[in-house]
Amino acid sequence: MMTEEQIIRAGDVLSDPRNQKEEIQALQDTMYVVGGKWRLLIINSICNGNKRFREIQRSIPGLTTKMLSRELKDMEANQLIKRTVTDAKPLMVEYEETDYCLSFGGIILEMISWGKKHRERIKRV
């Protein structure tokens, strides 16, 4: 059941009359940018303070070097993260979330909350 706040928010987001084609396109765009098995986990890791490549990789079980490299490049292209190279010996590369990425934070928190509730629900069965 939706809260009153969620109903108001839905009214702000959804067109009247509803435009399913526009809604599908918006969902597809969102899924393209943050979808997949690893992206939300990488965002979460970076937001939890893991800035270096190996730190991010070690914080996410099963994430390969090749996949992390690919995902970081895509996320940088979509302006979710910023890559900074420090010209030092040895060369240092750090990743950080952008303000644009942080604008997705509320959704991630809701997904974490929903996931915890779902896990508890399934355990009870």
N, C-alpha and C positions, 0 to 999 in steps of 0.2 A: 504494500500500500504506500502510495506517495504522500509525503508530508505536504502541508500547505505551501511551504517554501519551495519545494520541488515542483509543485503545480504552477506556481507563479513563474519560476525559472523556465519551465517548459513553454509557457505562454510567451516568454520573451524570445526563446530560441526558435520555436516552431512557427511556421507561417500560418496564416488563416485566410483562406482555406489551406489545409495541409498540402505540401508539394512533395510527394514521395520521391520523385526523381532527384530533387535538390537534397533531401535528407539522405538518400542512398549515396549520392556523390560526396556529401560531407563526411559520412561514416567511412567511405572508401578512402578519402584523403587522410583521415585520422589514422585508420588502420595501416595505410601505406607508411606513414611517418613513424609511428610508434609500435606497429604490429610486429609479429614474429616472436620467436622463442626468447630472444635475448635483450631486446632494446629496453624494455621497462626495467629489467634487472640491472642493466648497465647504468641507466639513469639513476636508479636507486643507489647503486654502489658509489657513483660519483657524488651524489648528494649527501652520502654518508661519509664523505671525506677522502675517498680513495681517488687520488689524482694521477698516479703513475700507471702505465700500462700493466705492469705485473701486479700491482695492488688490486687493480680492477679485476684482472683475470683470476687471481687467487681468491677473491671474495665471492666468485660465482662458480660453484662446482659444475664441471662438465664443459665449460666454455673454452674452446680451443684458441690458440694464438691466431690462427688464420681467420676464424669467425669474428673474434674481437676486433681485429684489424679492419675487416670489412665493415662491421657495424659502426665502428668509430668514424670511418670515412663517410659513410652514409649519414650518420647523425650530424657530423660537422657540415656536410652539404645542406642539410635541412635546418641548420642554425640552432640545433638543440644543445650542442657543446662547442666549446672553443678549445682549440689546440694551441698550446704555447711551447715554442722551442727556445730553450735557453742556451745560448752559445757559450758553453763552458766545456771543460774537459773533465769527465766525459759529457757528451751532449745530453741534455736533459729535456724530456718531453713531458708536459703535464696537460691534463684535460680538466675542464671545469664546465659546470652547467651555465647556460646563458639565461638571461632574464626570460627569454622566450620559452626555454625549457621549464623554468620555474612556474610559468603560467599554467603548466600542466599538472602542477603539484597537487591541487585539490582533487583532481581526478585519480591520481595515483593513490592518495590517501583513502579515497572511497573504495578503490579496488582492493587495497590491503584490508580495509575493514570488512568488505564483503567476503574476501577470501578467508579471513579468520572465522567469520560467522558460518560460512559454508563448510569449512573443515569440522567445526563443532557439530553442525547439523548432521553431517555424514557419519561422524563418530557415534552419535546417539542411535543410529539405525542398526 
